[in-house]
Amino acid sequence: MFRRTGRWGAAVLAGILLASALVGCAAPGESPQDVAAPVAVTDAPTDAPTDEVTAEPSPSLSAVESMGAAPSHRATPTAKPTKKSTRTAPKPLAVAKPPTETNVPPAPPKPAPSSCKPSYKGTQATRAEVKAALTDAAGRVYWPVSAPDIKIPLNLLKATAWQESGWQSNIYACDGGVGLMQVMPDTATWMNQRFEKSYRIDDYRDNAYLGATYLAWATRYIGEMYFESDFRLDPALCTAELNSCLLNAVIAAYNFGHGAVAQEGEPLAIPNPSYVRNVRALMSECVCLEY
């Protein structure tokens, strides 16, 4: 968290349409890759942040829902036309509203020297253990009363953890980042105080909760300032402009801090495009999605 590094990533999805010389065939339909398929969830934790309850992860969505079949030669006068989706992408406000949340995380630390190498402490959690922890964290509802629609997509959490640490739970970075989600100690202290909890930064399960909690906090903070409290973290709402959607802004804030992305009276900023593009690519291409 708040690590100023990144690399370019891209994802390409290609489809082929076949046409018969005698009969036609329906075009294949596609649905946005919103959330990777969830895995089995561990027992619900009892130390969730204040105003938080445990919820089941959202059901998975396939990349291609169904393929069209060749049309019937029989007349179908009663067939109804398919209703087009009316879902539109909310545009960010030209300038931010004043934030409703004034208790904000500390600023990120200065970058570590490039010559410094990370260290390792303790036993590394297995991939199965990490997957279970991330799935549990993604399945939570963080504000069931005031903002119940805020959920952190599982593929976003998996991709962020892979970008930050490669799913290494016992890694300590030179800039101070700890563990799976590379949480900064000062940020962990702030979140424990903000949500009245005692998450341990060196425990891989608590580390996953801390990372997901920050993503949820940033979703609400930025969503209220720029997106009229539309908290959807949906890749389908993003355009080619990186500052077009809440998802990109939340990813950017995780790496550079909320203050570099959202400022009262200023337009939405994405100061780390390489990091954002890489995490977005990992959300659909990461090998970790298969673990």
C-alpha positions as CSV (number, residue, x, y, z in Angstrom):
1,M,0.0,0.0,0.0
2,F,1.3,3.4,-1.0
3,R,4.2,1.8,-2.9
4,R,5.2,4.0,-5.8
5,T,6.1,1.3,-8.3
6,G,4.3,-0.3,-11.2
7,R,4.7,-1.9,-14.6
8,W,2.7,-1.9,-17.9
9,G,0.1,-4.5,-18.4
10,A,-2.5,-5.1,-21.1
11,A,-5.2,-7.6,-21.7
12,V,-6.6,-8.6,-25.1
13,L,-9.8,-10.4,-25.7
14,A,-10.5,-11.6,-29.3
15,G,-13.6,-13.3,-30.7
16,I,-14.4,-14.9,-34.0
17,L,-17.7,-14.7,-35.8
18,L,-18.5,-17.5,-38.4
19,A,-21.1,-17.0,-41.1
20,S,-22.7,-19.9,-43.0
21,A,-23.3,-19.6,-46.8
22,L,-26.8,-21.0,-46.3
23,V,-28.0,-20.0,-42.9
24,G,-27.0,-17.3,-40.5
25,C,-25.9,-17.6,-36.9
26,A,-26.4,-15.3,-34.0
27,A,-23.5,-13.2,-32.8
28,P,-21.8,-14.3,-29.5
29,G,-22.7,-12.3,-26.5
30,E,-20.3,-11.1,-24.0
31,S,-20.6,-9.9,-20.4
32,P,-18.0,-7.7,-18.6
33,Q,-15.4,-9.5,-16.4
34,D,-16.5,-7.9,-13.1
35,V,-15.5,-10.4,-10.6
36,A,-13.3,-13.6,-10.7
37,A,-14.9,-16.8,-9.5
38,P,-14.9,-16.9,-5.7
39,V,-13.5,-19.8,-3.8
40,A,-14.5,-21.4,-0.5
41,V,-14.6,-18.9,2.3
42,T,-13.0,-19.6,5.7
43,D,-15.0,-19.2,8.9
44,A,-16.3,-15.7,9.3
45,P,-14.0,-13.6,11.4
46,T,-15.2,-12.0,14.6
47,D,-13.0,-8.9,14.4
48,A,-14.4,-7.1,11.4
49,P,-14.2,-3.2,11.4
50,T,-17.0,-1.3,13.2
51,D,-20.2,-1.1,11.2
52,E,-19.1,-4.2,9.2
53,V,-20.7,-7.5,8.7
54,T,-19.5,-10.6,6.9
55,A,-21.2,-11.4,3.7
56,E,-20.9,-14.1,1.0
57,P,-18.7,-13.2,-2.0
58,S,-20.7,-12.2,-5.1
59,P,-21.4,-15.0,-7.6
60,S,-18.9,-15.4,-10.4
61,L,-19.4,-14.0,-13.9
62,S,-18.0,-15.8,-16.9
63,A,-16.1,-13.9,-19.6
64,V,-18.4,-15.1,-22.3
65,E,-21.9,-16.0,-21.0
66,S,-23.2,-17.9,-24.0
67,M,-22.8,-18.5,-27.7
68,G,-25.6,-17.7,-30.1
69,A,-27.3,-20.6,-32.0
70,A,-28.3,-20.7,-35.7
71,P,-31.8,-19.2,-36.1
72,S,-34.7,-21.5,-36.6
73,H,-36.3,-21.7,-40.1
74,R,-39.7,-21.6,-38.4
75,A,-41.5,-18.3,-38.1
76,T,-41.5,-16.8,-34.6
77,P,-43.9,-13.9,-34.8
78,T,-44.3,-13.7,-31.0
79,A,-40.6,-13.4,-30.3
80,K,-39.8,-10.2,-28.5
81,P,-36.7,-8.1,-29.3
82,T,-33.9,-8.1,-26.8
83,K,-33.9,-5.1,-24.6
84,K,-30.8,-3.0,-24.8
85,S,-28.9,-2.2,-21.6
86,T,-29.5,1.3,-20.3
87,R,-26.4,1.1,-18.0
88,T,-24.2,4.2,-18.3
89,A,-20.9,5.1,-16.9
90,P,-21.0,8.0,-14.4
91,K,-18.7,10.8,-15.3
92,P,-16.5,12.2,-12.5
93,L,-17.3,15.7,-11.4
94,A,-15.1,18.4,-12.9
95,V,-14.0,19.4,-9.4
96,A,-14.3,17.5,-6.2
97,K,-17.0,18.1,-3.6
98,P,-15.7,18.6,0.0
99,P,-15.0,15.2,1.6
100,T,-17.4,14.0,4.2
101,E,-14.7,12.0,5.8
102,T,-12.1,14.2,7.5
103,N,-10.3,11.4,9.4
104,V,-7.8,10.4,6.6
105,P,-4.8,8.1,6.4
106,P,-1.3,9.4,6.7
107,A,0.7,10.5,3.7
108,P,2.9,7.8,2.0
109,P,6.6,7.6,2.9
110,K,9.4,8.6,0.6
111,P,10.4,5.9,-2.0
112,A,13.2,3.5,-0.8
113,P,16.6,3.5,-2.5
114,S,16.5,1.3,-5.6
115,S,19.5,-0.6,-4.4
116,C,17.7,-1.9,-1.3
117,K,16.4,-5.4,-1.3
118,P,13.3,-6.7,0.7
119,S,13.7,-9.0,3.6
120,Y,11.6,-11.9,4.9
121,K,10.4,-12.8,8.3
122,G,8.5,-15.8,9.6
123,T,6.8,-18.5,7.6
124,Q,5.1,-17.7,4.3
125,A,1.4,-18.6,4.0
126,T,0.5,-21.1,1.3
127,R,-1.4,-20.0,-1.8
128,A,-4.5,-21.8,-0.5
129,E,-4.3,-19.9,2.7
130,V,-3.8,-16.6,0.9
131,K,-6.7,-17.3,-1.4
132,A,-9.0,-18.0,1.5
133,A,-7.9,-14.9,3.3
134,L,-8.5,-12.7,0.2
135,T,-11.8,-14.3,-0.5
136,D,-13.0,-13.7,3.0
137,A,-11.9,-10.0,2.9
138,A,-13.6,-9.5,-0.5
139,G,-16.8,-11.0,0.8
140,R,-17.3,-8.3,3.5
141,V,-19.8,-5.5,3.6
142,Y,-18.0,-2.6,5.2
143,W,-20.8,-0.1,5.8
144,P,-24.0,-2.1,5.9
145,V,-26.1,0.9,7.0
146,S,-24.7,4.0,5.4
147,A,-23.1,2.5,2.2
148,P,-24.2,-1.2,1.9
149,D,-23.4,-1.3,-1.9
150,I,-19.6,-0.9,-1.3
151,K,-18.0,-4.3,-2.0
152,I,-14.4,-5.0,-3.1
153,P,-14.3,-7.3,-6.1
154,L,-12.3,-10.5,-5.5
155,N,-10.3,-10.1,-8.7
156,L,-9.3,-6.6,-7.7
157,L,-8.1,-7.8,-4.3
158,K,-6.2,-10.8,-5.8
159,A,-4.6,-8.5,-8.5
160,T,-3.6,-5.9,-6.0
161,A,-2.0,-8.5,-3.7
162,W,-0.1,-10.0,-6.6
163,Q,1.1,-6.6,-7.8
164,E,2.2,-5.6,-4.3
165,S,3.9,-8.8,-3.1
166,G,3.4,-11.6,-5.5
167,W,1.2,-13.2,-2.7
168,Q,4.2,-13.3,-0.4
169,S,2.8,-13.0,3.1
170,N,6.2,-12.7,4.9
171,I,7.9,-10.0,2.8
172,Y,9.1,-6.7,4.2
173,A,9.8,-4.0,1.7
174,C,12.5,-1.3,2.0
175,D,9.9,1.4,2.0
176,G,8.2,-0.1,5.0
177,G,5.4,-2.1,3.3
178,V,4.6,-5.3,5.1
179,G,3.2,-8.6,3.9
180,L,0.6,-9.7,1.4
181,M,-1.0,-6.3,0.7
182,Q,2.2,-4.3,1.5
183,V,0.5,-2.3,4.2
184,M,2.4,0.6,5.8
185,P,2.7,0.4,9.6
186,D,1.4,4.0,10.0
187,T,-1.6,3.2,7.7
188,A,-2.4,0.1,9.7
189,T,-2.3,2.1,12.9
190,W,-4.7,4.7,11.4
191,M,-7.1,2.0,10.3
192,N,-7.1,0.2,13.6
193,Q,-7.9,3.5,15.3
194,R,-10.5,4.5,12.6
195,F,-12.4,1.2,12.8
196,E,-11.6,0.5,16.5
197,K,-9.9,-2.8,15.8
198,S,-6.5,-4.4,16.4
199,Y,-5.5,-6.0,13.1
200,R,-1.9,-7.4,13.2
201,I,0.1,-6.2,10.1
202,D,2.3,-9.4,10.3
203,D,-0.6,-11.8,10.2
204,Y,-1.5,-12.7,6.6
205,R,-5.3,-12.8,7.3
206,D,-5.3,-9.4,9.1
207,N,-3.0,-8.0,6.4
208,A,-5.6,-9.0,3.8
209,Y,-8.4,-7.3,5.9
210,L,-6.3,-4.2,6.2
211,G,-5.7,-3.9,2.5
212,A,-9.4,-4.6,1.6
213,T,-10.5,-2.1,4.3
214,Y,-8.3,0.6,2.8
215,L,-9.7,-0.1,-0.7
216,A,-13.3,0.1,0.7
217,W,-12.4,3.4,2.5
218,A,-11.0,4.9,-0.7
219,T,-14.0,3.7,-2.6
220,R,-16.3,5.7,-0.3
221,Y,-14.0,8.7,0.0
222,I,-13.5,9.2,-3.7
223,G,-16.9,8.0,-4.7
224,E,-18.6,10.7,-2.6
225,M,-16.3,13.4,-3.8
226,Y,-16.4,12.8,-7.6
227,F,-19.1,10.2,-8.4
228,E,-22.2,11.3,-6.5
229,S,-21.9,8.3,-4.2
230,D,-22.0,5.8,-7.1
231,F,-19.6,3.2,-5.7
232,R,-19.5,0.7,-8.5
233,L,-16.0,-0.7,-9.1
234,D,-16.9,-2.0,-12.5
235,P,-14.3,-2.1,-15.3
236,A,-17.2,-1.8,-17.8
237,L,-17.7,1.8,-16.6
238,C,-14.1,2.8,-17.5
239,T,-13.2,4.4,-20.8
240,A,-9.7,4.9,-22.4
241,E,-9.3,7.9,-20.1
242,L,-7.8,6.7,-16.8
243,N,-9.6,9.3,-14.8
244,S,-13.0,8.2,-16.1
245,C,-14.0,5.8,-13.5
246,L,-13.9,5.1,-9.7
247,L,-12.1,1.7,-10.1
248,N,-9.0,3.4,-11.6
249,A,-9.0,6.1,-9.0
250,V,-9.2,3.6,-6.1
251,I,-6.3,1.5,-7.6
252,A,-4.3,4.7,-7.9
253,A,-5.0,5.8,-4.3
254,Y,-3.9,2.4,-3.0
255,N,-0.5,3.0,-4.5
256,F,0.0,6.8,-4.2
257,G,-2.3,7.7,-1.4
258,H,-5.8,9.3,-1.5
259,G,-4.3,12.9,-1.4
260,A,-2.6,12.4,-4.8
261,V,-5.8,11.3,-6.4
262,A,-8.6,13.4,-4.8
263,Q,-8.4,17.0,-3.7
264,E,-11.3,19.3,-2.8
265,G,-12.0,21.7,-5.7
266,E,-9.6,19.8,-8.1
267,P,-10.3,17.4,-10.9
268,L,-9.7,13.7,-10.4
269,A,-6.1,12.7,-10.9
270,I,-4.3,9.5,-11.8
271,P,-0.6,10.2,-11.0
272,N,0.5,6.6,-11.5
273,P,-0.9,5.3,-14.8
274,S,1.6,2.4,-15.1
275,Y,0.5,1.0,-11.8
276,V,-3.2,1.4,-12.6
277,R,-2.9,-0.2,-16.0
278,N,-0.9,-3.2,-14.6
279,V,-3.4,-3.9,-11.8
280,R,-6.3,-3.6,-14.3
281,A,-4.6,-6.1,-16.6
282,L,-3.9,-8.5,-13.7
283,M,-7.6,-8.4,-12.8
284,S,-8.3,-10.5,-15.9
285,E,-5.0,-12.0,-16.8
286,C,-3.2,-12.8,-13.5
287,V,-2.1,-16.4,-13.0
288,C,-3.2,-15.9,-9.4
289,L,-6.8,-15.9,-10.5
290,E,-6.5,-19.7,-11.1
291,Y,-5.1,-20.4,-7.6
